[in-house]
Amino acid sequence: MSQMTSSPSSPAASPRILIVGNAGQLGRELESIFAGGGPIIAVDRESVDLADADQTRALVRRAAPDLILNAAAYTAVDRAESESELAYAINAHAPRILAEEALKRDALLVHYSTDYVFDGGKPEPWVETDSPNPLNVYGASKLAGEQAVEKMGGKFLIFRTSWVYGPHGNNFLLTMLRLGRERDRLSIVDDQVGAPTTSIELARATHQIVTGIHAGRFGAPSEWAGLYHMTCGGSVSWCGFAQAIFTRAAELMGGKIPQVTPIPTSEYPTPARRPLNSVLSNDRLLSRFGIQLPTWEIALDEVVQSLQKRAQE
Ligand SMILES: NC(=O)c1ccc[n+]([C@@H]2O[C@H](COP(=O)([O-])OP(=O)(O)OC[C@H]3O[C@@H](n4cnc5c(N)ncnc54)[C@H](OP(=O)(O)O)[C@@H]3O)[C@@H](O)[C@H]2O)c1
């Protein structure tokens, strides 16, 4: 468990915050943006194993939070096909326990889910009322987590997002930069389309919404609790995303840009099937909270610039 930090101002009004999974891409950004807004207890896998129900329950009781931000998840999409039990323990059972403990304390639980709850077969962006039909174990386990949190009720927010990346962690952007340095040619899937979304923008939007709720701007929980899609704007294929990365980040790859060949999913078989169209509509988020994340291109610019700055230091 990392250190507990206290805000110097109006401690009575500041919620006690528990951040679960603070070593992950999103958890790291959440810890940074919520810092100073109240006492924070932030935990990683080393201090609490979410696959252990007793540890998870004890964590919440010990932390006694007013706000739980659950950024932890089993995110290894392909490995989940052969580790289904573990994926369900972390992505479905642990969120149920967090929701149960949150309800007992009247705390707000913020939980994250995925575009992979959908089968990708709809040509338009998916809305929250569309029927999920996951193609893989990861998506099914995340859907079970959503359903457990919704069933528990109380003060909860579920943000479904997609193609998460940022300046840290395991993600497509950093993989492309590494491959771009190592290879002259790359073949990249061009028929899966989604909205790349940065961990930074997710943390910002979460912070804005939670702060608004805390300030009473969105009314009673019955008016705002629920499921929302939350992604950057626009859409692109993995191949298009890679090309956008390469054109912006040549200097991070020693000045060279690899030649990219678009390929269909059928030429890049993986253990887990993935949806072809996983673009999510963010209309509900905008109409309820007045929040719209920037386009994926603008968000990408910010991350590339921060990596360039880091490389120069
Ligand atoms: N990444 C994506 O492309 C993507 C897309 C759509 C939705 N999402 C959702 O967005 C949220 C944030 O994802 P992310 O990209 O930030 O994930 P991430 O970088 O993989 O971070 C997840 C964190 O959860 C931790 N964790 C895994 N198993 C655990 C366990 N048994 N006990 C405690 N902690 C455990 C991981 O620890 P270790 O590092 O030690 O494994 C890691 O720090 C998740 O709900 C995810 O499902 C992600």
The ligand as an SDF file (V2000), in Angstrom:
LIG
                    3D

 48 52  0  0  0  0  0  0  0  0999 V2000
   -5.8850   -1.3100  -21.7420 N   0  0  0  0  0  0  0  0  0  0  0  0
   -6.8980   -1.2150  -22.6020 C   0  0  0  0  0  0  0  0  0  0  0  0
   -6.7100   -1.1730  -23.8190 O   0  0  0  0  0  0  0  0  0  0  0  0
   -8.3210   -1.1110  -22.0940 C   0  0  0  0  0  0  0  0  0  0  0  0
   -9.3570   -1.0460  -23.0420 C   0  0  0  0  0  0  0  0  0  0  0  0
  -10.6820   -0.9420  -22.5840 C   0  0  0  0  0  0  0  0  0  0  0  0
  -10.9300   -0.9030  -21.2260 C   0  0  0  0  0  0  0  0  0  0  0  0
   -9.8980   -0.9790  -20.3370 N   0  0  0  0  0  0  0  0  0  0  0  0
  -10.2250   -0.9760  -18.9050 C   0  0  0  0  0  0  0  0  0  0  0  0
   -9.6870    0.2190  -18.3580 O   0  0  0  0  0  0  0  0  0  0  0  0
   -9.2850   -0.0360  -17.0020 C   0  0  0  0  0  0  0  0  0  0  0  0
   -7.8460    0.3920  -16.8060 C   0  0  0  0  0  0  0  0  0  0  0  0
   -7.0280   -0.3770  -17.6830 O   0  0  0  0  0  0  0  0  0  0  0  0
   -5.4530   -0.1300  -17.8250 P   0  0  0  0  0  0  0  0  0  0  0  0
   -5.1470   -0.1110  -19.2530 O   0  0  0  0  0  0  0  0  0  0  0  0
   -5.0280    0.9880  -16.9420 O   0  0  0  0  0  0  0  0  0  0  0  0
   -4.9340   -1.5180  -17.2330 O   0  0  0  0  0  0  0  0  0  0  0  0
   -3.4480   -1.9470  -16.8020 P   0  0  0  0  0  0  0  0  0  0  0  0
   -2.4700   -0.9090  -17.2050 O   0  0  0  0  0  0  0  0  0  0  0  0
   -3.2850   -3.3580  -17.2560 O   0  0  0  0  0  0  0  0  0  0  0  0
   -3.5520   -1.9000  -15.2190 O   0  0  0  0  0  0  0  0  0  0  0  0
   -4.3230   -2.8170  -14.5080 C   0  0  0  0  0  0  0  0  0  0  0  0
   -3.7260   -2.9190  -13.1280 C   0  0  0  0  0  0  0  0  0  0  0  0
   -4.4660   -3.9130  -12.4100 O   0  0  0  0  0  0  0  0  0  0  0  0
   -3.5300   -4.6490  -11.6610 C   0  0  0  0  0  0  0  0  0  0  0  0
   -3.9740   -5.9880  -11.3070 N   0  0  0  0  0  0  0  0  0  0  0  0
   -4.0890   -7.0560  -12.1390 C   0  0  0  0  0  0  0  0  0  0  0  0
   -4.4140   -8.1370  -11.4180 N   0  0  0  0  0  0  0  0  0  0  0  0
   -4.4950   -7.7470  -10.1260 C   0  0  0  0  0  0  0  0  0  0  0  0
   -4.7590   -8.4300   -8.9080 C   0  0  0  0  0  0  0  0  0  0  0  0
   -5.0010   -9.7380   -8.8620 N   0  0  0  0  0  0  0  0  0  0  0  0
   -4.7520   -7.7170   -7.7570 N   0  0  0  0  0  0  0  0  0  0  0  0
   -4.4820   -6.4050   -7.7780 C   0  0  0  0  0  0  0  0  0  0  0  0
   -4.2120   -5.7010   -8.8880 N   0  0  0  0  0  0  0  0  0  0  0  0
   -4.2120   -6.3780  -10.0580 C   0  0  0  0  0  0  0  0  0  0  0  0
   -2.3250   -4.7530  -12.5730 C   0  0  0  0  0  0  0  0  0  0  0  0
   -1.1950   -5.1120  -11.8090 O   0  0  0  0  0  0  0  0  0  0  0  0
    0.0780   -5.7720  -12.5480 P   0  0  0  0  0  0  0  0  0  0  0  0
    0.6760   -4.6350  -13.3190 O   0  0  0  0  0  0  0  0  0  0  0  0
    0.9130   -6.2360  -11.4080 O   0  0  0  0  0  0  0  0  0  0  0  0
   -0.4570   -6.8450  -13.4110 O   0  0  0  0  0  0  0  0  0  0  0  0
   -2.2530   -3.3550  -13.1380 C   0  0  0  0  0  0  0  0  0  0  0  0
   -1.4790   -2.4980  -12.3370 O   0  0  0  0  0  0  0  0  0  0  0  0
   -9.5430   -1.5030  -16.7630 C   0  0  0  0  0  0  0  0  0  0  0  0
  -10.8050   -1.6740  -16.1610 O   0  0  0  0  0  0  0  0  0  0  0  0
   -9.5870   -2.1020  -18.1470 C   0  0  0  0  0  0  0  0  0  0  0  0
  -10.3630   -3.2900  -18.2100 O   0  0  0  0  0  0  0  0  0  0  0  0
   -8.6000   -1.0720  -20.7430 C   0  0  0  0  0  0  0  0  0  0  0  0
  1  2  1  0
  2  3  2  0
  2  4  1  0
  4  5  1  0
  4 48  2  0
  5  6  2  0
  6  7  1  0
  7  8  2  0
  8  9  1  0
  8 48  1  0
  9 10  1  0
  9 46  1  0
 10 11  1  0
 11 12  1  0
 11 44  1  0
 12 13  1  0
 13 14  1  0
 14 15  2  0
 14 16  1  0
 14 17  1  0
 17 18  1  0
 18 19  2  0
 18 20  1  0
 18 21  1  0
 21 22  1  0
 22 23  1  0
 23 24  1  0
 23 42  1  0
 24 25  1  0
 25 26  1  0
 25 36  1  0
 26 27  1  0
 26 35  1  0
 27 28  2  0
 28 29  1  0
 29 30  1  0
 29 35  2  0
 30 31  1  0
 30 32  2  0
 32 33  1  0
 33 34  2  0
 34 35  1  0
 36 37  1  0
 36 42  1  0
 37 38  1  0
 38 39  2  0
 38 40  1  0
 38 41  1  0
 42 43  1  0
 44 45  1  0
 44 46  1  0
 46 47  1  0
M  CHG  2   8   1  16  -1
M  END
$$$$
